[in-house]
């Protein structure tokens, strides 16, 4: 079922080593996101382990890494501050249930509605978020407890270690691919820093990652309607953000690996993972684009890579905390900078002048909104802007071809879509007072899409009636005929050729 035992030895080695690399990078990320959410470090680490393991086994995208994320943490902080961590666990359980329902009802397919400019903005925005998050490590507290930018030798040592890590990560694959370059860079630069006894911050300076196995516990909250009203809004927002980020990351990995994931299965996997995590003291999570890119770039393609990453992370928590805590932060920053360089779509700059200006503006807007607000808002605004641009452009594609037929009637052959955006342009195409006495409006090359279009046709029919002219509406669908109020016997029925399609209108629902 999970295609673990049938993998070739090379793939198994790549998945396991890639998983180890991802686990090393997960530690400071999970701890940092836990601090953002206002919870203990182990709450973030348990989420990274449980969400990562369950989605790796049950999710719809092999090779994708999930865990605690900043996009969710910034929403959680208000809930934790006002009501405490137990309410967070209850919220994560409800969040998971909502995500499972999204998968059961096949809502994952709607990720296909995200336009490419929005996807481009999402990728670039997250790359910038990852980059900006690393800059915090270049600040230190002064004597007054205020954060200041590094300077002098500490800064140069930090930059040297970051640069060396990036150098190894970039050039080692040109020499050998036997070991993931990111893992080799982490080990080599860490040993160098320890051997030279460099005075630089390590993972242990952030927080201790030592702990035991996560324990099952029902969230200690009152089981009441008041509790539900508190956690439901947060659960809905978290579920939406988690699914959007996960499904967009899934789409990105599909493109990189030239394979196809299963969005609805991923919804169920994410939901199951969060539901379980809420009962084991974790802060919940979703797909992580940074760690997923590390995994893919390190050769991790199968489910074993995600499973290995989760199990290595648990091993670190239980047994290897002292070893992991000595890894310099600069090394992990170097790895994440390589992720930024690999994630950002540099081809975006070549699109200027080659694609419509609207697409460029949408992409830039989504990226900026992702940086300054959150992913869900950015993607929604991007989709809305794309839809409005589409409607505006197609509103201009409606026109008529006029001629006189053999019977002497004036025929206006309508071309283009008739909907809310083009209804005004449609009305301006006709002048009933100056038109012929007998007019045929031909719809065989047009489609009527919504109630606004129906009203536009009805108003046109009324204008011809007031002008004392005869108007025939030909090749309208049956639904259009039912909704027209003023046309009456102006509709010319042609059963053999009348189109069959549905009009978006509440009256027929």
Long-range contacts (C-beta under 8 A, 24 or more apart in sequence): 2-57, 2-303, 3-62, 3-302, 3-303, 4-302, 4-303, 4-304, 4-307, 7-302, 7-304, 11-301, 11-302, 11-304, 12-304, 14-180, 14-298, 14-299, 14-300, 14-301, 14-305, 15-299, 15-300, 15-301, 15-302, 15-304, 15-305, 15-308, 16-304, 16-305, 16-308, 17-179, 17-180, 17-183, 17-298, 17-299, 18-180, 18-183, 18-294, 18-295, 18-298, 18-299, 18-300, 18-305, 18-308, 18-309, 19-295, 19-300, 19-304, 19-305, 19-306, 19-307, 19-308, 19-309, 19-310, 19-311, 19-312, 20-183, 20-308, 20-309, 20-312, 21-180, 21-182, 21-183, 21-186, 21-294, 21-295, 21-298, 21-335, 22-65, 22-291, 22-294, 22-295, 22-298, 22-300, 22-305, 22-309, 23-308, 23-309, 23-310, 23-312, 23-313, 23-316, 24-183, 24-186, 24-312, 24-324, 24-327, 24-332, 25-182, 25-290, 25-291, 25-294, 25-332, 25-335, 25-336, 26-52, 26-65, 26-67, 26-291, 26-309, 26-313, 27-203, 27-209, 27-313, 27-316, 27-324, 28-203, 28-206, 28-329, 28-332, 29-67, 29-68, 29-288, 29-290, 29-291, 30-67, 30-68, 30-313, 31-203, 31-206, 31-207, 31-209, 32-70, 32-133, 32-206, 33-68, 33-69, 33-70, 33-72, 33-73, 33-283, 34-68, 34-73, 34-283, 35-207, 36-70, 36-73, 36-74, 36-77, 37-68, 37-72, 37-73, 37-76, 37-77, 37-80, 37-88, 37-283, 38-76, 38-77, 38-80, 38-81, 39-76, 39-80, 39-85, 39-88, 39-283, 40-85, 41-206, 41-207, 41-208, 41-209, 42-209, 42-211, 42-281, 42-317, 43-85, 43-281, 43-282, 43-283, 44-68, 44-282, 44-283, 45-209, 45-211, 45-313, 45-317, 46-214, 46-277, 46-280, 46-281, 46-282, 46-283, 47-277, 47-282, 47-283, 47-284, 47-285, 48-285, 48-310, 48-313, 49-214, 49-282, 49-310, 49-313, 49-314, 49-317, 50-214, 50-273, 50-276, 50-277, 50-280, 50-282, 50-310, 51-270, 51-273, 51-274, 51-277, 51-282, 51-284, 51-285, 51-286, 52-285, 52-306, 52-309, 52-310, 52-313, 53-273, 53-306, 53-307, 53-310, 53-311, 54-269, 54-272, 54-273, 54-276, 54-277, 55-266, 55-269, 55-270, 55-273, 55-287, 55-306, 56-303, 56-305, 56-306, 56-307, 56-309, 56-310, 57-269, 57-303, 57-306, 57-307, 58-265, 58-268, 58-269, 58-272, 58-273, 59-265, 59-266, 59-269, 59-270, 59-273, 59-306, 60-108, 60-250, 60-261, 60-262, 60-263, 60-264, 60-265, 60-266, 60-267, 60-268, 60-269, 61-249, 61-250, 61-253, 61-254, 61-261, 61-262, 61-266, 61-287, 62-261, 62-301, 62-302, 62-303, 62-305, 62-306, 63-253, 63-257, 63-292, 63-295, 63-296, 63-300, 63-301, 63-302, 63-303, 63-305, 63-306, 64-246, 64-249, 64-250, 64-253, 64-261, 64-266, 64-287, 64-292, 64-295, 64-306, 65-287, 65-288, 65-291, 65-292, 65-294, 65-295, 65-305, 65-306, 65-309, 66-246, 66-270, 66-273, 66-285, 66-286, 66-287, 66-288, 66-306, 67-285, 67-288, 67-291, 68-282, 68-283, 68-284, 68-285, 69-242, 69-245, 69-285, 69-286, 69-287, 69-288, 70-129, 70-133, 71-241, 71-242, 71-245, 71-286, 71-374, 71-375, 71-376, 72-238, 72-241, 72-242, 72-283, 72-284, 72-285, 72-286, 73-283, 74-374, 75-234, 75-237, 75-238, 75-241, 75-374, 76-234, 76-238, 76-283, 76-284, 79-230, 79-231, 79-234, 83-230, 86-219, 86-220, 86-221, 87-219, 87-221, 87-227, 87-230, 87-231, 88-283, 89-217, 89-219, 89-278, 89-279, 89-281, 89-282, 90-219, 90-221, 90-227, 90-231, 90-278, 91-231, 91-234, 91-235, 91-238, 91-278, 91-284, 92-235, 92-238, 92-274, 92-275, 92-277, 92-278, 92-282, 92-283, 92-284, 93-219, 93-274, 93-275, 93-278, 93-279, 94-231, 94-232, 94-235, 94-278, 95-234, 95-235, 95-236, 95-238, 95-239, 95-242, 95-271, 95-274, 95-278, 95-284, 96-239, 96-270, 96-271, 96-272, 96-273, 96-274, 96-275, 96-276, 96-277, 96-278, 96-284, 97-271, 97-275, 98-235, 98-236, 98-239, 98-271, 99-239, 99-242, 99-243, 99-267, 99-268, 99-270, 99-271, 99-274, 100-267, 100-268, 100-271, 100-272, 100-275, 101-271, 102-239, 102-243, 102-267, 102-271, 103-264, 103-265, 103-266, 103-267, 103-268, 103-269, 103-270, 103-271, 104-268, 106-264, 107-264, 107-267, 108-243, 108-247, 108-262, 108-263, 108-264, 108-265, 108-266, 108-267, 109-263, 109-264, 111-247, 111-248, 111-250, 111-251, 111-263, 113-383, 114-248, 114-251, 114-379, 114-382, 114-383, 115-362, 115-382, 115-383, 115-386, 116-359, 117-359, 117-360, 117-362, 117-363, 117-366, 117-382, 117-386, 118-362, 118-363, 118-366, 118-379, 118-382, 118-383, 118-386, 119-248, 119-251, 119-252, 120-345, 120-348, 120-363, 120-366, 121-362, 121-363, 121-364, 121-365, 121-366, 121-367, 121-370, 121-378, 121-382, 122-248, 122-366, 122-367, 122-370, 122-375, 122-378, 122-379, 122-382, 123-252, 123-289, 123-343, 123-344, 123-345, 124-344, 124-345, 124-348, 124-363, 124-367, 125-366, 125-367, 125-368, 125-369, 125-370, 125-371, 125-375, 125-378, 126-289, 126-290, 126-343, 126-370, 126-375, 127-339, 127-340, 127-343, 127-344, 128-340, 128-344, 128-367, 128-370, 128-371, 129-370, 129-371, 130-289, 130-290, 130-336, 130-339, 130-340, 130-343, 131-337, 131-340, 132-371, 133-336, 134-333, 134-336, 134-337, 134-340, 137-201, 137-329, 137-330, 137-333, 154-199, 154-200, 157-198, 157-199, 157-200, 157-330, 158-200, 158-330, 161-189, 161-193, 161-198, 161-200, 161-328, 161-330, 161-331, 161-334, 162-330, 162-331, 162-333, 162-334, 162-337, 163-334, 164-189, 164-192, 164-334, 165-189, 165-330, 165-331, 165-333, 165-334, 165-335, 165-338, 166-334, 166-337, 166-338, 169-334, 169-335, 169-338, 170-338, 177-299, 180-297, 180-298, 180-299, 181-298, 182-294, 182-297, 182-298, 182-335, 182-338, 183-298, 185-331, 185-334, 185-335, 186-327, 186-331, 186-332, 186-335, 189-328, 189-330, 189-331, 189-334, 190-326, 190-327, 190-328, 190-331, 193-328, 193-330, 193-331, 194-326, 198-328, 200-328, 200-329, 200-330, 201-328, 201-329, 201-330, 202-325, 202-326, 202-327, 202-328, 202-329, 203-324, 203-325, 203-326, 203-327, 203-329, 203-332, 204-322, 204-325, 204-326, 205-329, 206-329, 208-321, 208-325, 209-316, 209-317, 209-321, 209-324, 209-325, 210-317, 210-321, 210-322, 211-317, 211-318, 211-321, 212-317, 212-318, 213-314, 213-318, 214-280, 214-281, 214-282, 215-280, 215-281, 216-279, 216-280, 217-279, 217-280, 217-281, 218-279, 219-278, 219-279, 237-376, 238-284, 239-271, 240-376, 241-286, 241-374, 241-375, 241-376, 242-270, 242-274, 242-284, 242-285, 242-286, 243-267, 243-270, 243-286, 244-375, 244-376, 244-379, 245-286, 245-287, 245-289, 245-375, 246-270, 246-286, 246-287, 248-375, 248-379, 249-287, 249-288, 249-289, 249-292, 250-287, 252-289, 252-292, 253-292, 253-296, 256-296, 257-296, 257-301, 289-343, 290-336, 290-339, 290-343, 293-339, 293-342, 293-343, 294-335, 294-339, 297-338, 297-339, 297-342, 358-389, 361-385, 362-386, 362-389, 391-419, 391-420, 391-421, 392-421, 394-419, 394-421, 394-422, 395-419, 395-421, 395-422, 395-424, 395-425, 396-422, 396-425, 397-422, 398-422, 398-425, 398-426, 398-429, 398-446, 399-429, 400-429, 400-430, 404-436, 405-440, 408-438, 409-436, 409-438, 409-439, 409-440, 409-472, 410-435, 410-436, 410-438, 410-439, 410-440, 411-439, 411-440, 411-442, 412-439, 412-440, 412-441, 412-442, 413-442, 413-444, 413-445, 414-441, 414-442, 414-443, 414-445, 414-446, 415-445, 415-446, 416-445, 416-446, 417-446, 417-447, 417-449, 418-446, 418-447, 418-448, 418-449, 418-453, 418-456, 418-457, 419-448, 419-449, 419-450, 419-452, 419-453, 420-450, 420-452, 420-453, 422-453, 423-452, 423-453, 423-455, 423-456, 424-456, 426-453, 426-456, 426-460, 427-456, 427-459, 427-460, 430-460, 430-463, 432-460, 432-463, 432-464, 432-466, 432-467, 432-469, 432-471, 433-467, 435-464, 435-467, 435-469, 436-469, 437-468, 437-469, 437-470, 438-469, 438-470, 438-472, 439-464, 439-469, 439-470, 439-471, 439-472, 440-471, 440-472, 440-474, 440-492, 441-471, 441-472, 441-473, 441-474, 442-474, 442-475, 443-473, 443-474, 443-475, 443-476, 443-499, 444-474, 444-475, 444-497, 444-499, 447-499, 447-501, 448-476, 448-477, 448-480, 448-503, 449-503, 449-504, 450-503, 450-504, 450-505, 451-483, 451-503, 451-504, 451-505, 451-506, 451-507, 453-503, 454-480, 454-483, 454-484, 454-503, 454-505, 457-484, 457-487, 458-483, 458-484, 458-485, 458-486, 458-487, 459-486, 461-486, 461-487, 461-488, 461-490, 462-486, 464-490, 465-490, 475-499, 477-501, 477-502, 477-503, 479-503, 479-505, 479-508, 482-508, 483-507, 483-508
